[in-house]
Amino acid sequence: MRISVIGCGYLGAVHAACMAKLGHEVVGIDVDEGKIRSLSAAHAPFFEPGLDELLRDVQETGRLSFTTDMSAAAGCAVHFICVGTPQKKGENGADLRYVDAAVEALLPHTRPGDIVVGKSTVPVGTAARLAGILVQSEPSAHLVWNPEFLREGHAIKDTLSPDRLVYGVADGSEDHVAVSVLDEVYANALSAGTPRLITDQPTAELVKTAANSFLATKISFINAMAELCEASGADVTRLADAIGMDDRIGRKFLNAGIGFGGGCLPKDIRAFMARAGELGADQALTFLREVDSINMRRRTRVVELTRELCGGSLLGQNITVLGAAFKPESDDVRDSPALSIAAQLQLQGAVVTVTDPKALENASRRFPELQYEPDLETAMAGADTLLLLTEWQQYKELDPFEVSSGVTGLRILDGRNVLDAAKWRAAGWQYRGLGRP
Ligand code: UDX
C-alpha cells in the first residue's frame, strides 16, 4: 500500500520504517528539515535500538523516503498522523497545534476514499472534530483513531508485533470501509494472531489515555508502598514480588524507585485530568492528581535521602549521577526524574557530574549548568557519593569492589532498586535503596 506518515519523531520515524519493512511504500513527512536530512541518510535523530539498521535496510529497498514536502502525501491511500501532543505551557491540557496543523496541511493532498489515521495521543473528542474538518474538504475520506502503544527502547518490536490493534471508526462497526484498509496495512500482525478491537472514535482515544493512566497509577501505587515500607522498615521489592504473584495484580510496572517520567505518562495523565474537567467529569480523575504528586514526591525524597547519605549536608559534596535518560535504552530526557534530581542536588550546593551512555547531548541542552562526563570510570573518579538513577545494564552490572578503587566515598543510592544490596554492603559500601531497609 502507499502510505504517508506525518510527523517523524519517536513515533512517526519508527512507524514509517516499520510500515516499509512490512512491504508498504512509505513517505515520512516532517516540517523539521534537520530531522528529514538525518532520516534520509538512514540515521535516526534520536536513539532507539535497531532503528538505524532498520532505516538502512528499508531504504535500500526503495520503499521508504522522507521529505518536508506535504504534497508527497498525494496518491497515498492511508495517511498516519504521528505528530506530538506535548503539555501546554503553564497548563495541564494537551497542545494540539501540531495535530491541527498536520491535518490542515494534509487536506489539499487527500483524494476521494483516502483514510486518515490518527496515532498521536489526543484528548477524547479530537477525532470527531478532525473528522468534521476532513469531510468538509474531502467528503468521501475517512478518519480512524488507531492509538499507538509503543514503548521507547522497544519501539520496533512493539510496532511490528503489538499486543493489540485498536481501530476507532465513526460508527464503531466492523463493516466500516476503513477497517478492511487498515487490516491490509496490518496484515502481517493480524495473521500472527494480534487481537484487533473495533470501537467508536471516543473509545479508541480513551483506550490510550486510560492505559497510560493505569500504568502511571500502578507505578505510583508501588511508590506509595515504598513510602510505607520506609516508615515501617519493610522491603518494597519483596512486597512487589509477593503481591505480583497474584495474577490479577501482576509483577510488571511494580518497580518502586524514583518514579516515572518521559514524554508520555506525566503529560498524558495531566491532559486527561484537564479534559475530564472540560467534560464535567473531573471528579472521576481526581485520583490522578495523587498519582502525579506521589510521583513528584519521589524526586524530593531522593534529594533528602542523598543529603542524609552525605552526612546531613550537600554543600560541596561530589555526587556522580549514573543515568540521565528517563529510562534505559533511550536518549530521551523529557521530564526525566534522574535529571531533575541531579539539577536539584546541584541547586542545593552539591557538585554534580552526570553520566549516561546515550542521553548526554540531550541532557546538556536541557540542563547546561550540570557537568557531564561520558566515560563511566572518569565520571565516578573522586565521587563522594554515587546515585544510580537510570537502570542501564552497565550500571546494574557494576562490581562494588572494582568501583571502590576509583571513588572517594563508599556511598551509593540505588534509585531503581536494581543492585544487590548485600553484595554492595559486603564490599564496604553504605547502600541505600528506595523503600528498602
Ligand atoms: C509509555 C507506555 O508504556 C507506552 O505504552 C505508551 O505508548 C507511551 O508511554 P514509555 O514512555 O516509552 O511508554 O515508557 P515506560 O516503559 O512506560 O516507562 C515510563 C516511566 O515509568 C519510566 O520513567 C520508567 O522508568 C518508569 N517505570 C516503569 C517505573 O518507575 N517503574 C516501573 O515499574 C515501570
Residues whose N, C-alpha, C, O or C-beta is under 5 A from the ligand:
A	BS01	UDX	E148 F149 L150 R151 E152 I219 F253 L254 N255 G259 F260 G261 G262 C264 L265 F326 K327
